[in-house]
Every structure is written in structure tokens, then in C-alpha cells.
Amino acid sequence: MNIVAFGASYSRTSINRQWAEYVARQIPGATAVRVLDLNDYDLPVYTVERQNEIGIPASVGQFVDELNAADLLVVSFAE
């Protein structure tokens, strides 16, 4: 099972990312765990106006591709 995990935080020392990775590695049958760092992707706040001006940034597509490649997602966020 291909698992993608990430913490919904831009902090380089995010406990959310650490928790997501820990949980992902506890899942039985996990053959691959990929931990994403949001700092590796330019993920601007979405607005229709921004999309009309600049389109969808390539890094957004890359991030979505990572998510689509997963059999299971583990996401950790504070709220």
C-alpha cells in the first residue's frame, strides 16, 4: 500500500508532519510511505481571480499528482 503523509503546516519543525509520518508508518500493509513537506510546493491561497490571472501553478499539479498516486492519505493539522 502506497501511503502519502503530510502535516498541514509550513513550519520546518512541524509536529503535525512528524505525527502524520508516525501514524502512516503504523498502518499495516504499508509498503511505501512518502512524507511530503509543504515547503517543497508553491501552494498559493486559491482564488478565482488568481487562477484567471496566472492559471494553476505547476507545483499545485505536482502536489495533486502526489496525492492521486497514494492508496491512502494521512494528513495532520492543528484544528
Buried (B, 14 or more C-beta within 10 A) or exposed (E): EEBBBBBBBEEEEBEBBBBBBEBBEEEEEBEEBBBBEBEEBEBEEEEEEEEEEEEEBEEBEEBEEBEEEBEBBBBBEEE
